[in-house]
């Protein structure tokens, strides 16, 4: 496994620039964020901040896994320490139940003392899972596909909502479908505990999740989800974040990009854990697109392009969903989305360089006479045409044509185009276009019959080689 970045910075202890958290009523016994409870998972190989409140000037002693840290509560009762980095607990199987450890917080003041203890804590990999309804959608509404493991008896897979819980057949129904598939694949590969911090709310816009920073207070509504779901866990040691949102911002079109930058950079700034991985889902097709507009641009085309352009943000990755859309807002198949997110993490963060992390991503194009040659990332083994049916892997259809491919002539008109795979490249042309200038692919709301993949069976992202 890859050597993890051990980001142990003194600033981790202070978080001086964070918006202050509302303290609970102060008592001598420690009060903590809901991120600290029985069954928690702590992030391996990183400093692990632990924080809370007691009475002002109380002496605080935190003990965990042969470590003892001490500090003194401030005038507002707040205190904070950081545990030294620790290796993960190793699993013998995904159904193994490792022995957890206790986190003990002893507080003393004026000859009195109190003790708070959280039990069954594991050390492994922790991921923040956020967004709107397609991330929040519970497992019970669409469990694993036929033939897969349905029992969900995974003692070392934990989920944080109001408190940490252990993944069992009874509890898993409330977990995010996307996050469970993501976590299960990571756990099979890594054989360590996995902790999921579930912070997703249906129908929300990205503005509600952007970090509230010090300064003039605009309306609380703008930061509502951040204040309620993110701020209480800011600084909890994580490996990274997965994000599935955008449906609530479709009307933003390409203006969604600066908002994504603000979200990602804001979270990274307040977490003070460097440019942690941020992997997100490009929103799925919906409805049915007209076939008489080769220029495209309808519906979700431009917000998907903004999501594609967000790959320019450091340490990000994008899952394409063009082959699993539906007539309605919520694709039933969240299983493949979780698996595709896990490929990004396994490749970039867990040293699985043999695993291609993504489907074809537009890289560049070159005009060759009356043909445009398009080059992609992640097509080292070539492109292919295939058809995906439900949960099944795409089946190659080499004799098929490529739908939703269009070419623009020098006079500005668009035409449905012919596409030919040339190894890792795509050649695009039209018999009546002698001087082409641009190409678009699947640049519409619901490109039914989508069939362009790399040979690792991952779908290509829609793209345009020109502006609006």
C-alpha positions as CSV (number, residue, x, y, z in Angstrom):
1,X,0.0,0.0,0.0
2,X,1.1,3.5,-0.8
3,X,2.9,5.5,1.9
4,X,0.3,7.8,3.3
5,X,0.9,11.5,3.7
6,X,1.3,12.2,7.4
7,X,0.1,15.7,7.7
8,X,0.9,16.6,11.3
9,X,0.8,20.4,11.4
10,X,0.6,22.4,14.6
11,X,-2.3,24.3,13.0
12,X,-4.3,21.1,13.2
13,X,-4.6,21.7,16.9
14,X,-5.9,25.2,16.7
15,X,-8.1,25.8,13.7
16,X,-7.9,29.4,14.4
17,X,-9.6,30.5,11.2
18,X,-12.6,28.2,11.5
19,X,-16.0,29.6,12.2
20,X,-16.6,28.9,15.9
21,X,-18.8,25.9,16.8
22,X,-21.7,26.3,19.2
23,X,-20.7,24.8,22.5
24,X,-23.2,22.6,24.4
25,X,-24.1,23.6,28.0
26,X,-20.9,23.4,29.9
27,X,-20.4,20.7,32.5
28,X,-17.2,19.2,34.1
29,X,-17.9,16.0,32.2
30,X,-16.6,16.4,28.7
31,X,-19.0,17.1,25.9
32,X,-17.9,16.3,22.4
33,X,-19.0,16.6,18.8
34,X,-21.3,13.7,17.6
35,X,-18.3,12.5,15.6
36,X,-17.0,11.0,18.9
37,X,-19.2,8.2,20.0
38,X,-19.1,4.4,20.5
39,X,-18.1,2.5,17.4
40,X,-16.2,5.4,15.8
41,X,-13.5,4.9,13.2
42,X,-10.3,6.9,13.5
43,X,-8.2,7.7,10.4
44,X,-5.0,5.7,10.2
45,X,-1.5,7.3,9.6
46,X,-2.7,10.8,10.3
47,X,-2.8,12.9,13.5
48,X,-6.3,12.4,15.0
49,X,-7.7,15.6,16.5
50,X,-10.1,15.1,19.5
51,X,-12.0,18.1,20.8
52,X,-14.8,19.1,23.1
53,X,-15.9,21.3,26.0
54,X,-15.7,21.2,29.8
55,X,-15.7,23.9,32.4
56,X,-13.2,26.8,31.9
57,X,-9.7,26.0,33.1
58,X,-10.5,22.3,33.6
59,X,-7.6,19.9,33.2
60,X,-8.3,17.5,30.4
61,X,-6.6,14.1,30.0
62,X,-7.4,12.1,26.8
63,X,-6.3,8.4,26.7
64,X,-6.4,6.1,23.7
65,X,-4.4,3.1,22.5
66,X,-1.4,3.6,24.7
67,X,-1.4,7.4,24.3
68,X,-2.2,10.0,26.9
69,X,-2.5,13.7,25.9
70,X,-3.3,16.6,28.3
71,X,-4.5,20.1,27.9
72,X,-6.5,22.8,29.7
73,X,-9.9,24.0,28.7
74,X,-10.1,27.6,27.6
75,X,-12.2,30.4,28.9
76,X,-15.1,29.3,26.7
77,X,-14.7,25.7,27.9
78,X,-13.3,24.4,24.6
79,X,-10.3,22.1,24.5
80,X,-8.5,20.2,21.7
81,X,-5.7,17.7,21.5
82,X,-4.3,15.5,18.6
83,X,-3.5,11.8,19.0
84,X,-0.3,10.7,17.2
85,X,-0.7,8.8,13.9
86,X,-1.6,5.1,14.3
87,X,-1.6,2.1,11.9
88,X,-4.9,0.6,10.9
89,X,-6.4,-2.5,12.4
90,X,-6.0,-5.4,10.0
91,X,-8.9,-7.6,9.1
92,X,-8.8,-11.3,8.3
93,X,-12.1,-11.0,6.3
94,X,-14.8,-8.4,5.7
95,X,-16.9,-10.2,8.2
96,X,-14.3,-10.1,10.9
97,X,-15.1,-8.3,14.2
98,X,-11.9,-6.7,15.5
99,X,-11.7,-5.7,19.1
100,X,-12.2,-2.0,19.4
101,X,-10.5,0.3,21.9
102,X,-11.8,2.9,24.4
103,X,-11.3,6.6,24.2
104,X,-11.3,8.0,27.8
105,X,-11.6,11.7,28.6
106,X,-10.9,12.6,32.2
107,X,-11.6,16.2,33.4
108,X,-10.6,17.8,36.7
109,X,-11.3,21.1,38.3
110,X,-11.2,22.3,42.0
111,X,-10.7,18.8,43.3
112,X,-13.6,17.3,41.4
113,X,-13.3,15.1,38.4
114,X,-15.4,13.4,35.7
115,X,-14.8,10.7,33.1
116,X,-16.3,10.2,29.7
117,X,-15.6,7.0,27.8
118,X,-16.4,6.0,24.2
119,X,-15.9,2.3,23.4
120,X,-15.4,0.0,20.4
121,X,-13.3,2.4,18.4
122,X,-11.4,1.1,15.3
123,X,-8.6,2.6,13.3
124,X,-8.9,2.5,9.5
125,X,-9.9,4.7,6.6
126,X,-12.5,7.5,7.0
127,X,-14.4,9.2,4.1
128,X,-16.8,12.1,4.1
129,X,-19.9,11.4,1.9
130,X,-21.9,14.4,1.0
131,X,-24.3,16.0,-1.5
132,X,-28.0,15.8,-2.1
133,X,-30.6,13.0,-2.6
134,X,-28.5,10.8,-4.9
135,X,-25.9,10.5,-2.2
136,X,-28.4,10.5,0.7
137,X,-30.6,7.8,-1.0
138,X,-30.8,4.9,1.6
139,X,-29.6,1.4,0.9
140,X,-33.1,-0.1,1.7
141,X,-34.6,1.5,-1.5
142,X,-32.3,-0.4,-3.8
143,X,-30.0,-3.0,-2.3
144,X,-27.1,-4.8,-4.0
145,X,-27.9,-6.3,-7.4
146,X,-29.0,-10.0,-7.6
147,X,-26.3,-12.5,-6.6
148,X,-24.3,-10.1,-4.5
149,X,-23.8,-10.2,-0.7
150,X,-27.1,-9.2,0.8
151,X,-26.5,-9.9,4.5
152,X,-24.4,-6.7,5.1
153,X,-22.8,-8.2,8.2
154,X,-19.7,-6.0,8.2
155,X,-18.6,-5.3,11.8
156,X,-15.6,-3.1,10.7
157,X,-17.7,-0.9,8.4
158,X,-19.1,2.0,10.4
159,X,-21.4,4.9,9.4
160,X,-21.8,8.2,11.2
161,X,-25.1,10.1,11.0
162,X,-26.3,11.2,14.4
163,X,-23.9,8.8,15.9
164,X,-21.6,6.0,14.7
165,X,-23.3,2.7,14.0
166,X,-22.0,-0.8,13.0
167,X,-23.1,-2.1,9.6
168,X,-25.5,-5.0,10.1
169,X,-28.5,-6.2,8.1
170,X,-30.7,-4.1,10.5
171,X,-28.7,-0.9,10.3
172,X,-27.5,-0.8,6.7
173,X,-31.0,0.2,5.4
174,X,-30.4,3.8,6.5
175,X,-26.9,4.0,5.0
176,X,-26.2,5.8,1.6
177,X,-26.4,3.3,-1.2
178,X,-23.6,5.0,-3.0
179,X,-21.4,5.1,0.1
180,X,-22.0,1.5,1.0
181,X,-20.9,0.2,-2.4
182,X,-17.9,2.5,-2.3
183,X,-16.9,1.4,1.2
184,X,-17.4,-2.3,0.6
185,X,-15.1,-2.3,-2.4
186,X,-12.4,-0.4,-0.4
187,X,-12.7,-2.8,2.4
188,X,-12.4,-5.9,0.2
189,X,-9.2,-4.4,-1.3
190,X,-7.6,-2.9,1.8
191,X,-8.8,-5.3,4.6
192,X,-9.0,-2.4,7.1
193,X,-12.0,-0.8,8.9
194,X,-13.9,1.8,6.9
195,X,-15.7,4.7,8.4
196,X,-18.3,6.7,6.4
197,X,-19.4,10.2,7.6
198,X,-22.8,10.6,5.9
199,X,-23.7,14.3,5.4
200,X,-26.1,14.5,2.5
201,X,-29.6,16.2,2.2
202,X,-32.0,15.8,-0.6
203,X,-33.0,18.8,-2.7
204,X,-30.1,21.0,-1.6
205,X,-28.0,23.4,-3.7
206,X,-24.2,23.6,-3.5
207,X,-24.4,27.1,-2.0
208,X,-25.8,25.6,1.2
209,X,-22.7,23.4,1.6
210,X,-20.0,26.0,1.0
211,X,-17.9,26.8,4.1
212,X,-18.9,29.8,6.1
213,X,-15.7,31.7,6.8
214,X,-15.2,34.6,9.2
215,X,-16.5,37.9,8.1
216,X,-19.8,39.6,7.4
217,X,-22.7,37.2,8.1
218,X,-24.9,36.9,5.1
219,X,-28.1,34.9,5.5
220,X,-27.7,31.7,7.6
221,X,-29.8,30.0,4.9
222,X,-26.9,30.2,2.4
223,X,-24.7,28.1,4.7
224,X,-27.5,26.0,6.2
225,X,-26.1,22.5,5.4
226,X,-22.6,23.5,6.2
227,X,-23.6,24.8,9.6
228,X,-25.7,21.8,10.5
229,X,-23.8,18.9,8.9
230,X,-20.2,19.9,8.2
231,X,-19.1,22.4,10.8
232,X,-19.6,20.0,13.7
233,X,-17.2,17.5,12.2
234,X,-14.6,20.0,10.7
235,X,-11.2,18.7,11.6
236,X,-12.2,15.1,12.2
237,X,-9.3,13.2,10.5
238,X,-10.4,11.9,7.1
239,X,-8.8,10.4,4.0
240,X,-11.0,12.4,1.7
241,X,-14.5,13.1,0.4
242,X,-17.0,11.8,-2.1
243,X,-19.6,14.2,-3.4
244,X,-22.8,13.6,-5.5
245,X,-24.7,16.8,-6.1
246,X,-25.6,19.1,-9.0
247,X,-29.2,18.3,-9.8
248,X,-30.2,21.3,-7.6
249,X,-27.9,23.6,-9.6
250,X,-28.7,22.6,-13.2
251,X,-29.8,26.1,-14.1
252,X,-26.3,27.3,-13.2
253,X,-24.9,25.5,-16.3
254,X,-21.2,26.4,-16.5
255,X,-21.4,28.8,-13.6
256,X,-21.4,25.7,-11.4
257,X,-17.6,25.4,-11.8
258,X,-16.7,28.4,-9.6
259,X,-19.1,27.2,-7.0
260,X,-17.4,23.8,-7.0
261,X,-14.0,25.5,-6.6
262,X,-15.3,27.5,-3.7
263,X,-16.7,24.4,-2.0
264,X,-13.6,22.2,-2.4
265,X,-11.1,24.9,-1.6
266,X,-13.2,26.1,1.4
267,X,-13.5,22.6,2.9
268,X,-9.8,22.0,2.5
269,X,-8.9,25.3,4.0
270,X,-10.9,24.9,7.2
271,X,-10.0,21.2,7.6
272,X,-6.3,22.1,7.6
273,X,-5.4,18.7,6.2
274,X,-3.9,19.7,2.9
275,X,-5.5,19.1,-0.5
276,X,-7.3,15.9,0.5
277,X,-8.9,13.8,-2.3
278,X,-12.3,15.0,-3.5
279,X,-14.1,12.6,-5.9
280,X,-17.5,13.5,-7.3
281,X,-20.2,12.1,-9.6
282,X,-21.2,13.8,-12.8
283,X,-24.9,14.0,-12.8
284,X,-26.8,11.3,-14.6
285,X,-29.0,11.6,-17.7
286,X,-32.7,12.2,-17.2
287,X,-35.8,12.1,-19.5
288,X,-35.2,11.8,-23.3
289,X,-33.4,14.2,-25.6
290,X,-34.6,15.5,-29.0
291,X,-32.8,13.9,-32.0
292,X,-33.1,16.9,-34.3
293,X,-30.5,19.2,-32.6
294,X,-27.0,18.1,-33.3
295,X,-25.6,21.2,-31.6
296,X,-26.9,19.9,-28.3
297,X,-26.6,21.8,-25.1
298,X,-30.0,20.9,-23.7
299,X,-30.8,20.2,-20.1
300,X,-27.8,19.0,-18.2
301,X,-25.2,19.3,-20.9
302,X,-23.5,22.4,-19.7
303,X,-23.4,21.6,-16.0
304,X,-21.8,18.3,-16.8
305,X,-19.2,20.3,-18.8
306,X,-18.6,22.4,-15.7
307,X,-18.1,19.2,-13.7
308,X,-15.7,17.9,-16.3
309,X,-13.8,21.2,-16.1
310,X,-13.6,20.8,-12.3
311,X,-11.0,18.1,-12.9
312,X,-8.6,21.0,-13.2
313,X,-8.9,21.4,-9.4
314,X,-6.0,19.6,-7.7
315,X,-6.5,16.1,-6.4
316,X,-10.0,15.6,-7.8
317,X,-11.6,12.8,-9.8
318,X,-15.0,12.4,-11.5
319,X,-17.3,9.4,-12.0
320,X,-19.3,9.3,-15.3
321,X,-22.9,8.0,-15.2
322,X,-24.0,8.4,-18.8
323,X,-24.8,4.7,-19.1
324,X,-27.0,4.4,-16.1
325,X,-29.5,7.3,-16.3
326,X,-33.3,7.0,-16.1
327,X,-36.5,8.8,-17.0
328,X,-36.6,10.0,-13.4
329,X,-34.2,12.0,-11.2
330,X,-32.7,9.1,-9.2
331,X,-30.9,6.3,-11.1
332,X,-31.7,3.0,-9.5
333,X,-28.2,1.7,-10.1
334,X,-26.2,3.3,-7.3
335,X,-24.0,0.2,-7.0
336,X,-21.9,0.9,-10.1
337,X,-21.5,4.6,-9.0
338,X,-20.0,3.4,-5.7
339,X,-17.7,1.0,-7.5
340,X,-16.5,3.7,-9.8
341,X,-15.8,6.1,-6.9
342,X,-13.8,3.3,-5.3
343,X,-11.7,2.9,-8.4
344,X,-10.7,6.6,-8.1
345,X,-9.7,6.1,-4.5
346,X,-7.9,2.8,-5.0
347,X,-5.8,4.1,-7.9
348,X,-4.9,7.5,-6.5
349,X,-4.8,6.9,-2.8
350,X,-4.1,3.2,-2.2
351,X,-1.4,2.5,-4.8
352,X,-3.6,0.4,-7.2
353,X,-1.9,1.9,-10.3
354,X,-2.9,-1.2,-12.3
355,X,-6.5,-0.2,-11.9
356,X,-7.7,2.4,-14.5
357,X,-9.5,5.0,-12.4
358,X,-11.9,6.5,-14.9
359,X,-13.6,6.2,-18.3
360,X,-12.3,8.3,-21.3
361,X,-11.9,12.0,-20.5
362,X,-11.5,14.4,-23.4
363,X,-7.9,15.6,-23.6
364,X,-7.3,17.3,-27.0
365,X,-8.2,17.2,-30.6
366,X,-6.5,17.8,-34.0
367,X,-8.0,18.6,-37.3
368,X,-6.7,16.2,-40.0
369,X,-8.2,17.4,-43.3
370,X,-12.0,16.7,-43.1
371,X,-11.6,14.6,-40.0
372,X,-11.1,15.5,-36.4
373,X,-9.0,13.2,-34.2
374,X,-10.0,13.2,-30.5
375,X,-7.6,12.1,-27.8
376,X,-8.5,11.0,-24.3
377,X,-7.1,10.2,-20.9
378,X,-7.5,6.7,-19.5
379,X,-7.6,4.9,-22.9
380,X,-4.2,3.3,-22.7
381,X,-5.7,-0.1,-23.7
382,X,-8.0,1.5,-26.3
383,X,-11.7,2.5,-26.8
384,X,-14.6,0.2,-27.4
385,X,-18.3,0.3,-28.1
386,X,-20.5,-1.6,-25.7
387,X,-24.0,-1.8,-24.3
388,X,-24.8,-1.8,-20.6
389,X,-27.9,-3.5,-19.3
390,X,-28.9,-2.9,-15.6
391,X,-26.2,-4.0,-13.1
392,X,-24.4,-6.1,-15.7
393,X,-21.0,-5.1,-17.1
394,X,-21.1,-3.5,-20.5
395,X,-21.0,-6.0,-23.4
396,X,-18.8,-5.1,-26.4
397,X,-20.8,-4.3,-29.6
398,X,-18.0,-3.6,-32.1
399,X,-20.3,-3.3,-35.1
400,X,-22.5,-0.6,-33.6
401,X,-22.4,3.1,-34.6
402,X,-21.7,5.9,-32.1
403,X,-24.8,8.0,-31.4
404,X,-24.9,11.6,-30.2
405,X,-21.7,12.5,-31.9
406,X,-21.8,15.8,-33.8
407,X,-19.4,17.9,-35.9
408,X,-19.4,21.7,-36.6
409,X,-18.5,23.0,-40.0
410,X,-16.6,26.2,-40.7
411,X,-19.8,28.1,-41.3
412,X,-21.0,27.3,-37.8
413,X,-23.6,24.6,-38.5
414,X,-23.7,21.3,-36.7
415,X,-24.2,17.9,-38.2
416,X,-24.7,14.4,-36.7
417,X,-21.3,12.8,-37.4
418,X,-19.8,9.5,-38.1
419,X,-17.3,8.1,-35.5
420,X,-14.6,5.6,-35.9
421,X,-12.4,4.1,-33.2
422,X,-8.7,4.2,-34.0
423,X,-7.0,2.5,-31.1
424,X,-7.2,5.0,-28.3
425,X,-8.4,7.8,-30.4
426,X,-11.8,8.7,-31.9
427,X,-12.0,9.9,-35.5
428,X,-15.0,12.1,-36.3
429,X,-16.2,13.2,-39.7
430,X,-19.3,13.9,-41.9
431,X,-19.4,13.5,-45.7
432,X,-20.7,17.0,-46.3
433,X,-18.3,18.8,-43.9
434,X,-15.0,19.5,-45.6
435,X,-13.6,22.0,-43.1
436,X,-14.6,20.9,-39.6
437,X,-13.8,23.0,-36.6
438,X,-15.4,21.3,-33.5
439,X,-16.8,18.1,-32.1
440,X,-19.4,17.4,-29.4
441,X,-20.3,14.1,-27.9
442,X,-23.3,13.2,-25.8
443,X,-23.7,16.9,-25.2
444,X,-27.4,16.7,-24.3
445,X,-29.7,15.8,-21.4
446,X,-30.4,12.1,-22.1
447,X,-28.3,10.5,-24.8
448,X,-30.2,7.2,-25.0
449,X,-28.1,4.4,-26.5
450,X,-24.9,5.7,-25.1
451,X,-22.1,3.2,-26.0
452,X,-18.6,4.7,-25.8
453,X,-16.2,3.1,-23.2
454,X,-12.6,2.4,-22.7
455,X,-11.7,-1.3,-22.7
456,X,-11.9,-1.3,-18.9
457,X,-15.6,-0.9,-19.4
458,X,-15.9,2.6,-18.0
459,X,-18.0,5.2,-19.9
460,X,-16.7,8.3,-21.6
461,X,-17.6,11.7,-20.3
462,X,-19.6,14.0,-22.6
463,X,-17.5,16.8,-24.0
464,X,-17.4,19.7,-26.4
465,X,-14.3,21.0,-28.1
466,X,-15.6,24.6,-28.3
467,X,-17.4,27.1,-26.1
468,X,-21.1,27.7,-25.8
